[in-house]
Amino acid sequence: MSDAVAVFGDLKAESDELDLIVRGLGEAQWARDTPAPGWTVAHQIAHLAWTDAVALLAVTDPGAFAVEAERAAGAPATFVDEAARAGAAQPVPVLLARWRDGRERLGAALDKAPPGARFPWYGPPMSAPSLATARLMETWAHGQDIADALGVTRTPTARLRHVARIGVRARDYAHLVRGEEPPAEQFRVELTGPSGELWAYGPEEAGQYVTGPALDFCLLVTQRAHRADLAVRAKGADADHWLEIAQAFAGPPGAGRAPRGLPGRGV
C-alpha cells in the first residue's frame, strides 16, 4: 500500500488515539493549560475541529472556503486564536461531538476525492493525500500539546513517517516564509523510525545532511520541542540553519518552544 493511500487510514487512527486520551477528561482537565501559550486542552481540540471544518469546505465547497481564506487574510495574526477561543467556549460535549463529526465527514470526503484533484488551502493547493497528511501532522502535533499538559506519554508509531515527510518537503517553505532564499542544494535526511527502521530522504551523495530519531525530528518540525532538547544533528551550515527554522505547518513562522534543559533527549 502506498503512503498516498495509507494516509487516509492513518489519519483516522491518529485521531482515534487522541480521542482515547480526551474522551474521559473532567472539566478541570479540559481547562488545563497546554505548552501553547493561552491554549487549554479545549483550545487544542477546538482548533482541530475548526481546521477539519475548513478543510471539508476546501474539498466540498471551494467558494465557501475562499470566503474563509479571505477572512483569514484580513487578520493573519489572530484568526487561528479567535477560532480556537470560540470553539473552546462551547460546552465540552458539544465541542467533542463537533470534532468527531467533522473529522469523520472530512475523512469520507477525502476518501471519495477524484484521483489527481487539487483543493485550495492557505498555502499551495493540495491533493487529497497531501491534505490528509497535513491534517495528520496537525492532529499529532496538537495531540502532543495535550499529552504534555496531561502528563501522558504516547508511544511513537509508524504514522510519524507522514509528519517526517511533510517536514522534509516544507524545507524551502520555512525559508521563504521568513523572507530567505532556500539553499540550492538538496539535503540528505536520515531518520530512525520507532521500530529501528531507516527513513531516508534526499540524495545519498548530498554534501549536507540531517540525522536523528524520527520522533525528535517530528517534534522539531512541528515546533513542539526546542532543538536543544532533541537528538537531531546536522552537517553543513545550511542544514544547521534549517534546523533552527524548520516548520511543517503553513502560515507565519512559529515562536517555537523554550528549551527544557534536557540536551540530546527526545521529549
CYANA upper distance limits for C-alpha pairs under 8 A (distance plus 0.5 A):
  1 MET  CA      5 VAL  CA      6.99
  1 MET  CA      6 ALA  CA      6.85
  2 SER  CA      6 ALA  CA      6.58
  3 ASP  CA      7 VAL  CA      6.29
  3 ASP  CA    162 HIS  CA      8.39
  4 ALA  CA      8 PHE  CA      8.29
  4 ALA  CA    129 PRO  CA      5.73
  4 ALA  CA    130 SER  CA      8.29
  5 VAL  CA      9 GLY  CA      8.32
  5 VAL  CA    129 PRO  CA      7.65
  6 ALA  CA     10 ASP  CA      6.64
  7 VAL  CA     11 LEU  CA      6.36
  7 VAL  CA    129 PRO  CA      7.10
  7 VAL  CA    132 ALA  CA      6.99
  7 VAL  CA    133 THR  CA      6.81
  7 VAL  CA    162 HIS  CA      7.93
  8 PHE  CA     12 LYS  CA      7.12
  8 PHE  CA    107 GLY  CA      7.46
  8 PHE  CA    110 LEU  CA      8.16
  8 PHE  CA    111 ASP  CA      7.40
  8 PHE  CA    129 PRO  CA      7.65
  8 PHE  CA    132 ALA  CA      6.79
  9 GLY  CA     13 ALA  CA      6.74
 10 ASP  CA     14 GLU  CA      6.55
 10 ASP  CA    136 LEU  CA      8.04
 10 ASP  CA    159 ARG  CA      6.76
 11 LEU  CA     15 SER  CA      6.73
 11 LEU  CA    132 ALA  CA      7.13
 11 LEU  CA    133 THR  CA      7.87
 11 LEU  CA    135 ARG  CA      7.66
 11 LEU  CA    136 LEU  CA      5.49
 12 LYS  CA     16 ASP  CA      6.54
 12 LYS  CA    107 GLY  CA      7.90
 13 ALA  CA     17 GLU  CA      6.63
 14 GLU  CA     18 LEU  CA      6.94
 14 GLU  CA    136 LEU  CA      7.21
 14 GLU  CA    139 THR  CA      7.42
 14 GLU  CA    140 TRP  CA      7.20
 14 GLU  CA    159 ARG  CA      8.24
 15 SER  CA     19 ASP  CA      6.63
 15 SER  CA    136 LEU  CA      8.29
 15 SER  CA    139 THR  CA      7.02
 16 ASP  CA     20 LEU  CA      6.87
 17 GLU  CA     21 ILE  CA      7.32
 18 LEU  CA     22 VAL  CA      7.06
 18 LEU  CA    139 THR  CA      8.44
 18 LEU  CA    143 GLY  CA      6.61
 19 ASP  CA     23 ARG  CA      6.16
 20 LEU  CA     24 GLY  CA      8.15
 21 ILE  CA     25 LEU  CA      8.29
 21 ILE  CA    147 ALA  CA      8.33
 23 ARG  CA     96 LEU  CA      8.41
 25 LEU  CA     29 GLN  CA      6.30
 25 LEU  CA     30 TRP  CA      7.03
 26 GLY  CA     30 TRP  CA      6.95
 27 GLU  CA     31 ALA  CA      6.89
 27 GLU  CA     92 VAL  CA      8.16
 28 ALA  CA     32 ARG  CA      6.81
 29 GLN  CA     41 VAL  CA      7.75
 29 GLN  CA    150 LEU  CA      8.03
 30 TRP  CA     40 THR  CA      7.24
 30 TRP  CA     41 VAL  CA      5.50
 30 TRP  CA     42 ALA  CA      5.73
 30 TRP  CA     92 VAL  CA      8.29
 31 ALA  CA     40 THR  CA      5.89
 31 ALA  CA     41 VAL  CA      6.58
 31 ALA  CA     42 ALA  CA      6.85
 32 ARG  CA     40 THR  CA      5.72
 32 ARG  CA     41 VAL  CA      6.44
 32 ARG  CA    149 ALA  CA      7.42
 32 ARG  CA    150 LEU  CA      8.44
 33 ASP  CA     37 PRO  CA      8.32
 33 ASP  CA     38 GLY  CA      7.65
 33 ASP  CA     39 TRP  CA      6.50
 33 ASP  CA     40 THR  CA      4.74
 33 ASP  CA     41 VAL  CA      7.03
 33 ASP  CA    149 ALA  CA      6.99
 34 THR  CA     38 GLY  CA      8.41
 34 THR  CA     39 TRP  CA      6.41
 34 THR  CA     40 THR  CA      5.77
 34 THR  CA     41 VAL  CA      6.74
 34 THR  CA    145 ASP  CA      6.22
 34 THR  CA    146 ILE  CA      6.66
 34 THR  CA    148 ASP  CA      7.50
 34 THR  CA    149 ALA  CA      5.28
 35 PRO  CA     39 TRP  CA      8.18
 35 PRO  CA    145 ASP  CA      6.45
 35 PRO  CA    148 ASP  CA      7.80
 35 PRO  CA    149 ALA  CA      7.29
 36 ALA  CA     40 THR  CA      8.45
 36 ALA  CA    145 ASP  CA      7.63
 39 TRP  CA     43 HIS  CA      5.72
 39 TRP  CA     44 GLN  CA      7.14
 40 THR  CA     44 GLN  CA      7.00
 41 VAL  CA     45 ILE  CA      7.03
 41 VAL  CA    146 ILE  CA      6.22
 41 VAL  CA    149 ALA  CA      8.11
 42 ALA  CA     46 ALA  CA      6.47
 42 ALA  CA     87 GLY  CA      8.26
 42 ALA  CA     88 ALA  CA      5.48
 42 ALA  CA     92 VAL  CA      8.17
 43 HIS  CA     47 HIS  CA      6.53
 43 HIS  CA     84 ALA  CA      5.55
 43 HIS  CA     85 ARG  CA      6.71
 43 HIS  CA     87 GLY  CA      7.36
 43 HIS  CA     88 ALA  CA      5.41
 44 GLN  CA     48 LEU  CA      6.99
 44 GLN  CA     84 ALA  CA      7.62
 44 GLN  CA    142 HIS  CA      6.53
 44 GLN  CA    143 GLY  CA      8.31
 44 GLN  CA    145 ASP  CA      8.31
 44 GLN  CA    146 ILE  CA      7.73
 45 ILE  CA     49 ALA  CA      6.65
 45 ILE  CA     88 ALA  CA      8.34
 45 ILE  CA     95 LEU  CA      8.24
 45 ILE  CA     96 LEU  CA      8.22
 45 ILE  CA     99 TRP  CA      7.63
 45 ILE  CA    142 HIS  CA      8.35
 46 ALA  CA     50 TRP  CA      6.58
 46 ALA  CA     83 ALA  CA      8.09
 46 ALA  CA     84 ALA  CA      5.66
 46 ALA  CA     85 ARG  CA      8.19
 46 ALA  CA     86 ALA  CA      8.42
 46 ALA  CA     87 GLY  CA      5.23
 46 ALA  CA     88 ALA  CA      6.10
 46 ALA  CA     95 LEU  CA      7.23
 46 ALA  CA     99 TRP  CA      7.83
 47 HIS  CA     51 THR  CA      6.58
 47 HIS  CA     80 VAL  CA      8.00
 47 HIS  CA     83 ALA  CA      7.26
 47 HIS  CA     84 ALA  CA      5.29
 47 HIS  CA     87 GLY  CA      7.82
 48 LEU  CA     52 ASP  CA      6.56
 48 LEU  CA     99 TRP  CA      7.57
 48 LEU  CA    138 GLU  CA      8.04
 48 LEU  CA    139 THR  CA      7.27
 48 LEU  CA    142 HIS  CA      8.36
 49 ALA  CA     53 ALA  CA      6.75
 49 ALA  CA     95 LEU  CA      8.45
 49 ALA  CA     98 ARG  CA      7.10
 49 ALA  CA     99 TRP  CA      4.93
 49 ALA  CA    100 ARG  CA      8.39
 49 ALA  CA    102 GLY  CA      6.91
 49 ALA  CA    103 ARG  CA      7.75
 50 TRP  CA     54 VAL  CA      6.90
 50 TRP  CA     83 ALA  CA      7.33
 50 TRP  CA     84 ALA  CA      7.93
 50 TRP  CA     87 GLY  CA      8.15
 50 TRP  CA     99 TRP  CA      8.45
 51 THR  CA     55 ALA  CA      6.50
 52 ASP  CA     56 LEU  CA      6.61
 52 ASP  CA     99 TRP  CA      8.39
 52 ASP  CA    102 GLY  CA      6.51
 52 ASP  CA    103 ARG  CA      6.36
 52 ASP  CA    106 LEU  CA      7.00
 52 ASP  CA    135 ARG  CA      8.01
 53 ALA  CA     57 LEU  CA      6.93
 53 ALA  CA    102 GLY  CA      6.45
 53 ALA  CA    103 ARG  CA      8.32
 53 ALA  CA    106 LEU  CA      8.02
 54 VAL  CA     58 ALA  CA      6.76
 54 VAL  CA     65 PHE  CA      6.97
 54 VAL  CA     68 GLU  CA      8.05
 55 ALA  CA     59 VAL  CA      6.91
 55 ALA  CA    106 LEU  CA      7.67
 55 ALA  CA    121 TRP  CA      8.24
 55 ALA  CA    131 LEU  CA      8.35
 56 LEU  CA     60 THR  CA      6.50
 56 LEU  CA     61 ASP  CA      8.27
 56 LEU  CA    102 GLY  CA      8.48
 56 LEU  CA    105 ARG  CA      7.95
 56 LEU  CA    106 LEU  CA      5.69
 56 LEU  CA    109 ALA  CA      7.70
 57 LEU  CA     61 ASP  CA      5.34
 57 LEU  CA     62 PRO  CA      6.66
 57 LEU  CA     64 ALA  CA      6.87
 57 LEU  CA     65 PHE  CA      5.76
 58 ALA  CA     62 PRO  CA      5.32
 58 ALA  CA     64 ALA  CA      8.20
 58 ALA  CA     65 PHE  CA      5.72
 58 ALA  CA    119 PHE  CA      6.36
 58 ALA  CA    120 PRO  CA      6.27
 58 ALA  CA    121 TRP  CA      7.33
 59 VAL  CA    109 ALA  CA      7.49
 59 VAL  CA    110 LEU  CA      7.83
 59 VAL  CA    113 ALA  CA      8.31
 59 VAL  CA    119 PHE  CA      6.39
 59 VAL  CA    120 PRO  CA      8.41
 60 THR  CA    109 ALA  CA      7.94
 61 ASP  CA     65 PHE  CA      6.89
 62 PRO  CA     66 ALA  CA      6.60
 62 PRO  CA    119 PHE  CA      7.94
 62 PRO  CA    120 PRO  CA      7.33
 63 GLY  CA     67 VAL  CA      7.17
 64 ALA  CA     68 GLU  CA      7.10
 65 PHE  CA     69 ALA  CA      6.61
 65 PHE  CA    120 PRO  CA      8.27
 66 ALA  CA     70 GLU  CA      6.58
 66 ALA  CA    120 PRO  CA      8.48
 67 VAL  CA     71 ARG  CA      6.76
 68 GLU  CA     72 ALA  CA      6.72
 69 ALA  CA     73 ALA  CA      6.64
 69 ALA  CA    121 TRP  CA      8.39
 69 ALA  CA    122 TYR  CA      7.23
 70 GLU  CA     74 GLY  CA      6.91
 71 ARG  CA     75 ALA  CA      7.34
 72 ALA  CA     76 PRO  CA      6.08
 72 ALA  CA     79 PHE  CA      6.15
 75 ALA  CA     79 PHE  CA      6.11
 78 THR  CA     82 GLU  CA      6.52
 79 PHE  CA     83 ALA  CA      6.70
 80 VAL  CA     84 ALA  CA      6.80
 81 ASP  CA     85 ARG  CA      6.50
 82 GLU  CA     86 ALA  CA      6.70
 83 ALA  CA     87 GLY  CA      6.76
 84 ALA  CA     88 ALA  CA      6.51
 85 ARG  CA     89 ALA  CA      6.84
 86 ALA  CA     90 GLN  CA      7.68
 87 GLY  CA     95 LEU  CA      7.22
 88 ALA  CA     92 VAL  CA      8.49
 88 ALA  CA     95 LEU  CA      7.84
 90 GLN  CA     94 VAL  CA      6.86
 90 GLN  CA     95 LEU  CA      6.40
 91 PRO  CA     95 LEU  CA      6.75
 92 VAL  CA     96 LEU  CA      6.49
 93 PRO  CA     97 ALA  CA      6.54
 94 VAL  CA     98 ARG  CA      6.55
 95 LEU  CA     99 TRP  CA      6.70
 96 LEU  CA    100 ARG  CA      6.72
 97 ALA  CA    101 ASP  CA      6.53
 98 ARG  CA    102 GLY  CA      6.42
 99 TRP  CA    103 ARG  CA      6.62
100 ARG  CA    104 GLU  CA      6.74
101 ASP  CA    105 ARG  CA      6.71
102 GLY  CA    106 LEU  CA      6.60
103 ARG  CA    107 GLY  CA      6.49
104 GLU  CA    108 ALA  CA      6.80
105 ARG  CA    109 ALA  CA      6.74
106 LEU  CA    110 LEU  CA      6.61
107 GLY  CA    111 ASP  CA      6.62
108 ALA  CA    112 LYS  CA      6.80
109 ALA  CA    113 ALA  CA      6.68
110 LEU  CA    128 ALA  CA      5.98
110 LEU  CA    129 PRO  CA      8.13
110 LEU  CA    132 ALA  CA      7.79
111 ASP  CA    128 ALA  CA      8.22
113 ALA  CA    117 ALA  CA      7.36
113 ALA  CA    128 ALA  CA      7.00
116 GLY  CA    127 SER  CA      7.07
117 ALA  CA    127 SER  CA      6.28
117 ALA  CA    128 ALA  CA      7.59
118 ARG  CA    125 PRO  CA      6.38
118 ARG  CA    126 MET  CA      5.54
118 ARG  CA    127 SER  CA      4.84
118 ARG  CA    128 ALA  CA      7.37
119 PHE  CA    125 PRO  CA      5.67
119 PHE  CA    126 MET  CA      5.66
119 PHE  CA    127 SER  CA      6.65
119 PHE  CA    128 ALA  CA      7.99
120 PRO  CA    124 PRO  CA      7.50
120 PRO  CA    125 PRO  CA      4.91
120 PRO  CA    126 MET  CA      6.97
121 TRP  CA    125 PRO  CA      5.86
121 TRP  CA    126 MET  CA      7.30
122 TYR  CA    250 ALA  CA      7.39
122 TYR  CA    251 GLY  CA      7.95
123 GLY  CA    250 ALA  CA      6.52
123 GLY  CA    251 GLY  CA      8.00
126 MET  CA    130 SER  CA      6.14
126 MET  CA    131 LEU  CA      6.23
127 SER  CA    131 LEU  CA      6.61
128 ALA  CA    132 ALA  CA      6.62
129 PRO  CA    133 THR  CA      6.59
130 SER  CA    134 ALA  CA      6.74
131 LEU  CA    135 ARG  CA      6.74
132 ALA  CA    136 LEU  CA      6.62
133 THR  CA    137 MET  CA      6.63
133 THR  CA    162 HIS  CA      6.60
133 THR  CA    163 VAL  CA      7.77
133 THR  CA    166 ILE  CA      7.96
134 ALA  CA    138 GLU  CA      6.77
134 ALA  CA    163 VAL  CA      8.44
134 ALA  CA    166 ILE  CA      8.03
134 ALA  CA    249 PHE  CA      8.15
135 ARG  CA    139 THR  CA      6.52
136 LEU  CA    140 TRP  CA      6.54
136 LEU  CA    162 HIS  CA      8.13
136 LEU  CA    163 VAL  CA      7.92
137 MET  CA    141 ALA  CA      6.58
137 MET  CA    162 HIS  CA      7.67
137 MET  CA    163 VAL  CA      5.64
137 MET  CA    222 THR  CA      8.41
138 GLU  CA    142 HIS  CA      6.44
138 GLU  CA    249 PHE  CA      8.35
139 THR  CA    143 GLY  CA      6.27
140 TRP  CA    144 GLN  CA      6.67
141 ALA  CA    145 ASP  CA      7.19
141 ALA  CA    219 LEU  CA      8.15
141 ALA  CA    222 THR  CA      6.76
141 ALA  CA    224 ARG  CA      7.42
142 HIS  CA    146 ILE  CA      6.90
143 GLY  CA    147 ALA  CA      6.55
144 GLN  CA    148 ASP  CA      6.52
144 GLN  CA    224 ARG  CA      7.93
145 ASP  CA    149 ALA  CA      6.69
145 ASP  CA    224 ARG  CA      7.86
146 ILE  CA    150 LEU  CA      6.74
147 ALA  CA    151 GLY  CA      6.34
147 ALA  CA    152 VAL  CA      5.17
147 ALA  CA    153 THR  CA      7.11
147 ALA  CA    154 ARG  CA      7.79
148 ASP  CA    152 VAL  CA      6.67
148 ASP  CA    153 THR  CA      8.16
156 PRO  CA    160 LEU  CA      7.72
156 PRO  CA    194 PRO  CA      6.47
156 PRO  CA    215 LEU  CA      7.36
157 THR  CA    194 PRO  CA      6.57
158 ALA  CA    193 GLY  CA      7.46
158 ALA  CA    194 PRO  CA      7.00
158 ALA  CA    195 SER  CA      8.41
159 ARG  CA    163 VAL  CA      7.99
160 LEU  CA    164 ALA  CA      6.62
160 LEU  CA    214 ALA  CA      7.67
160 LEU  CA    215 LEU  CA      7.61
160 LEU  CA    218 CYS  CA      7.66
161 ARG  CA    165 ARG  CA      6.47
161 ARG  CA    193 GLY  CA      8.24
161 ARG  CA    199 TRP  CA      8.11
161 ARG  CA    214 ALA  CA      8.16
162 HIS  CA    166 ILE  CA      6.81
163 VAL  CA    167 GLY  CA      6.63
163 VAL  CA    218 CYS  CA      6.60
163 VAL  CA    248 ALA  CA      8.26
164 ALA  CA    168 VAL  CA      6.75
164 ALA  CA    214 ALA  CA      7.36
164 ALA  CA    217 PHE  CA      7.37
164 ALA  CA    218 CYS  CA      6.10
164 ALA  CA    221 VAL  CA      8.45
165 ARG  CA    169 ARG  CA      6.68
166 ILE  CA    170 ALA  CA      6.48
166 ILE  CA    248 ALA  CA      6.50
167 GLY  CA    171 ARG  CA      7.25
167 GLY  CA    218 CYS  CA      7.75
167 GLY  CA    221 VAL  CA      6.12
167 GLY  CA    222 THR  CA      8.28
167 GLY  CA    246 ALA  CA      7.98
167 GLY  CA    247 GLN  CA      7.04
167 GLY  CA    248 ALA  CA      4.97
168 VAL  CA    189 VAL  CA      8.25
168 VAL  CA    201 TYR  CA      8.12
168 VAL  CA    248 ALA  CA      8.32
170 ALA  CA    174 ALA  CA      6.81
170 ALA  CA    246 ALA  CA      8.36
170 ALA  CA    247 GLN  CA      7.42
170 ALA  CA    248 ALA  CA      6.15
170 ALA  CA    249 PHE  CA      8.40
171 ARG  CA    175 HIS  CA      7.50
171 ARG  CA    182 PRO  CA      8.38
171 ARG  CA    242 TRP  CA      7.70
171 ARG  CA    246 ALA  CA      7.03
171 ARG  CA    247 GLN  CA      8.04
171 ARG  CA    248 ALA  CA      8.46
172 ASP  CA    176 LEU  CA      6.75
172 ASP  CA    182 PRO  CA      5.69
172 ASP  CA    183 PRO  CA      8.17
173 TYR  CA    177 VAL  CA      6.45
173 TYR  CA    182 PRO  CA      8.49
174 ALA  CA    178 ARG  CA      7.22
174 ALA  CA    242 TRP  CA      8.33
174 ALA  CA    245 ILE  CA      6.86
174 ALA  CA    246 ALA  CA      6.12
174 ALA  CA    247 GLN  CA      6.28
174 ALA  CA    248 ALA  CA      8.36
174 ALA  CA    253 PRO  CA      8.05
175 HIS  CA    179 GLY  CA      6.91
175 HIS  CA    180 GLU  CA      5.32
175 HIS  CA    181 GLU  CA      6.71
175 HIS  CA    182 PRO  CA      6.00
175 HIS  CA    242 TRP  CA      8.36
175 HIS  CA    245 ILE  CA      8.01
176 LEU  CA    180 GLU  CA      5.69
176 LEU  CA    181 GLU  CA      6.82
176 LEU  CA    182 PRO  CA      7.30
177 VAL  CA    251 GLY  CA      8.17
177 VAL  CA    252 PRO  CA      6.84
177 VAL  CA    253 PRO  CA      7.22
178 ARG  CA    252 PRO  CA      8.43
178 ARG  CA    253 PRO  CA      7.37
183 PRO  CA    238 ASP  CA      7.28
185 GLU  CA    206 ALA  CA      8.35
186 GLN  CA    202 GLY  CA      6.92
186 GLN  CA    203 PRO  CA      7.71
186 GLN  CA    206 ALA  CA      7.17
186 GLN  CA    208 GLN  CA      8.35
187 PHE  CA    202 GLY  CA      6.26
187 PHE  CA    203 PRO  CA      7.52
187 PHE  CA    206 ALA  CA      6.16
187 PHE  CA    207 GLY  CA      7.69
187 PHE  CA    208 GLN  CA      5.80
187 PHE  CA    209 TYR  CA      5.60
187 PHE  CA    210 VAL  CA      7.89
187 PHE  CA    239 ALA  CA      7.57
188 ARG  CA    200 ALA  CA      7.80
188 ARG  CA    201 TYR  CA      6.26
188 ARG  CA    202 GLY  CA      5.00
188 ARG  CA    203 PRO  CA      6.18
188 ARG  CA    204 GLU  CA      6.76
188 ARG  CA    205 GLU  CA      8.33
188 ARG  CA    206 ALA  CA      6.17
188 ARG  CA    207 GLY  CA      8.43
188 ARG  CA    208 GLN  CA      6.98
188 ARG  CA    209 TYR  CA      4.95
188 ARG  CA    210 VAL  CA      6.81
189 VAL  CA    200 ALA  CA      6.13
189 VAL  CA    201 TYR  CA      5.55
189 VAL  CA    202 GLY  CA      6.83
189 VAL  CA    209 TYR  CA      6.06
189 VAL  CA    210 VAL  CA      5.23
189 VAL  CA    211 THR  CA      6.41
190 GLU  CA    198 LEU  CA      7.19
190 GLU  CA    199 TRP  CA      6.27
190 GLU  CA    200 ALA  CA      5.00
190 GLU  CA    201 TYR  CA      7.04
190 GLU  CA    209 TYR  CA      8.23
190 GLU  CA    210 VAL  CA      6.78
190 GLU  CA    211 THR  CA      5.37
190 GLU  CA    212 GLY  CA      7.38
191 LEU  CA    198 LEU  CA      6.28
191 LEU  CA    199 TRP  CA      5.55
191 LEU  CA    200 ALA  CA      6.83
191 LEU  CA    211 THR  CA      6.08
191 LEU  CA    212 GLY  CA      5.65
191 LEU  CA    213 PRO  CA      5.80
191 LEU  CA    214 ALA  CA      5.47
191 LEU  CA    217 PHE  CA      8.19
192 THR  CA    196 GLY  CA      6.07
192 THR  CA    197 GLU  CA      6.18
192 THR  CA    198 LEU  CA      5.42
192 THR  CA    199 TRP  CA      6.71
192 THR  CA    212 GLY  CA      6.80
192 THR  CA    213 PRO  CA      5.16
192 THR  CA    214 ALA  CA      5.80
193 GLY  CA    197 GLU  CA      5.53
193 GLY  CA    198 LEU  CA      6.52
193 GLY  CA    199 TRP  CA      6.98
193 GLY  CA    213 PRO  CA      6.98
193 GLY  CA    214 ALA  CA      5.70
193 GLY  CA    215 LEU  CA      7.96
194 PRO  CA    213 PRO  CA      8.41
194 PRO  CA    214 ALA  CA      7.62
194 PRO  CA    215 LEU  CA      7.95
199 TRP  CA    214 ALA  CA      8.42
202 GLY  CA    206 ALA  CA      7.95
207 GLY  CA    236 GLY  CA      7.96
208 GLN  CA    234 ALA  CA      7.97
208 GLN  CA    235 LYS  CA      5.83
208 GLN  CA    236 GLY  CA      5.44
208 GLN  CA    238 ASP  CA      8.06
208 GLN  CA    239 ALA  CA      6.63
209 TYR  CA    234 ALA  CA      6.23
209 TYR  CA    235 LYS  CA      5.85
209 TYR  CA    236 GLY  CA      7.51
209 TYR  CA    239 ALA  CA      6.82
210 VAL  CA    232 VAL  CA      7.53
210 VAL  CA    233 ARG  CA      6.09
210 VAL  CA    234 ALA  CA      4.92
210 VAL  CA    235 LYS  CA      6.98
210 VAL  CA    239 ALA  CA      7.27
211 THR  CA    232 VAL  CA      6.27
211 THR  CA    233 ARG  CA      5.85
211 THR  CA    234 ALA  CA      7.03
212 GLY  CA    216 ASP  CA      7.47
212 GLY  CA    217 PHE  CA      7.28
212 GLY  CA    231 ALA  CA      6.22
212 GLY  CA    232 VAL  CA      4.93
212 GLY  CA    233 ARG  CA      6.72
213 PRO  CA    217 PHE  CA      6.85
213 PRO  CA    231 ALA  CA      7.29
213 PRO  CA    232 VAL  CA      7.36
214 ALA  CA    218 CYS  CA      6.62
215 LEU  CA    219 LEU  CA      6.71
215 LEU  CA    266 GLY  CA      7.76
216 ASP  CA    220 LEU  CA      6.64
216 ASP  CA    230 LEU  CA      6.07
216 ASP  CA    231 ALA  CA      6.90
216 ASP  CA    232 VAL  CA      6.97
216 ASP  CA    266 GLY  CA      5.96
216 ASP  CA    267 VAL  CA      8.15
217 PHE  CA    221 VAL  CA      6.74
217 PHE  CA    230 LEU  CA      8.35
217 PHE  CA    232 VAL  CA      6.76
218 CYS  CA    222 THR  CA      6.58
219 LEU  CA    223 GLN  CA      6.43
219 LEU  CA    224 ARG  CA      5.47
219 LEU  CA    225 ALA  CA      6.08
220 LEU  CA    224 ARG  CA      6.73
220 LEU  CA    225 ALA  CA      6.30
220 LEU  CA    226 HIS  CA      7.20
220 LEU  CA    227 ARG  CA      6.82
220 LEU  CA    230 LEU  CA      8.19
220 LEU  CA    243 LEU  CA      8.14
220 LEU  CA    246 ALA  CA      7.63
220 LEU  CA    247 GLN  CA      8.15
221 VAL  CA    246 ALA  CA      5.63
221 VAL  CA    247 GLN  CA      4.97
221 VAL  CA    248 ALA  CA      5.75
222 THR  CA    246 ALA  CA      8.47
222 THR  CA    247 GLN  CA      6.16
222 THR  CA    248 ALA  CA      6.10
222 THR  CA    249 PHE  CA      7.41
223 GLN  CA    246 ALA  CA      8.36
223 GLN  CA    247 GLN  CA      7.14
223 GLN  CA    254 GLY  CA      7.81
223 GLN  CA    256 GLY  CA      5.54
223 GLN  CA    257 ARG  CA      7.10
224 ARG  CA    256 GLY  CA      7.43
224 ARG  CA    257 ARG  CA      6.91
225 ALA  CA    229 ASP  CA      7.32
225 ALA  CA    230 LEU  CA      7.98
225 ALA  CA    256 GLY  CA      7.75
225 ALA  CA    257 ARG  CA      6.07
225 ALA  CA    258 ALA  CA      7.95
225 ALA  CA    259 PRO  CA      7.66
225 ALA  CA    267 VAL  CA      7.55
226 HIS  CA    230 LEU  CA      7.48
226 HIS  CA    256 GLY  CA      7.38
226 HIS  CA    257 ARG  CA      5.89
226 HIS  CA    258 ALA  CA      6.39
226 HIS  CA    259 PRO  CA      5.50
226 HIS  CA    260 ARG  CA      8.10
227 ARG  CA    231 ALA  CA      8.40
227 ARG  CA    232 VAL  CA      7.86
227 ARG  CA    243 LEU  CA      7.94
227 ARG  CA    244 GLU  CA      7.78
227 ARG  CA    259 PRO  CA      7.97
228 ALA  CA    259 PRO  CA      6.63
228 ALA  CA    261 GLY  CA      8.00
228 ALA  CA    262 LEU  CA      7.75
228 ALA  CA    263 PRO  CA      5.65
228 ALA  CA    264 GLY  CA      7.12
229 ASP  CA    259 PRO  CA      6.68
229 ASP  CA    260 ARG  CA      6.99
229 ASP  CA    261 GLY  CA      7.04
229 ASP  CA    262 LEU  CA      5.42
229 ASP  CA    263 PRO  CA      4.85
229 ASP  CA    264 GLY  CA      5.80
229 ASP  CA    265 ARG  CA      5.80
229 ASP  CA    266 GLY  CA      6.85
229 ASP  CA    267 VAL  CA      7.64
230 LEU  CA    262 LEU  CA      8.41
230 LEU  CA    263 PRO  CA      6.87
230 LEU  CA    264 GLY  CA      5.18
230 LEU  CA    265 ARG  CA      5.35
230 LEU  CA    266 GLY  CA      5.46
230 LEU  CA    267 VAL  CA      7.87
231 ALA  CA    263 PRO  CA      8.14
231 ALA  CA    264 GLY  CA      4.81
231 ALA  CA    265 ARG  CA      6.22
231 ALA  CA    266 GLY  CA      7.09
232 VAL  CA    264 GLY  CA      8.19
233 ARG  CA    240 ASP  CA      8.29
234 ALA  CA    239 ALA  CA      6.19
234 ALA  CA    240 ASP  CA      5.63
234 ALA  CA    243 LEU  CA      8.13
235 LYS  CA    239 ALA  CA      6.86
235 LYS  CA    240 ASP  CA      7.10
236 GLY  CA    240 ASP  CA      6.56
237 ALA  CA    241 HIS  CA      6.69
238 ASP  CA    242 TRP  CA      6.71
239 ALA  CA    243 LEU  CA      7.03
240 ASP  CA    244 GLU  CA      7.38
241 HIS  CA    245 ILE  CA      7.27
242 TRP  CA    246 ALA  CA      6.00
245 ILE  CA    253 PRO  CA      8.44
247 GLN  CA    253 PRO  CA      8.05
247 GLN  CA    254 GLY  CA      8.16
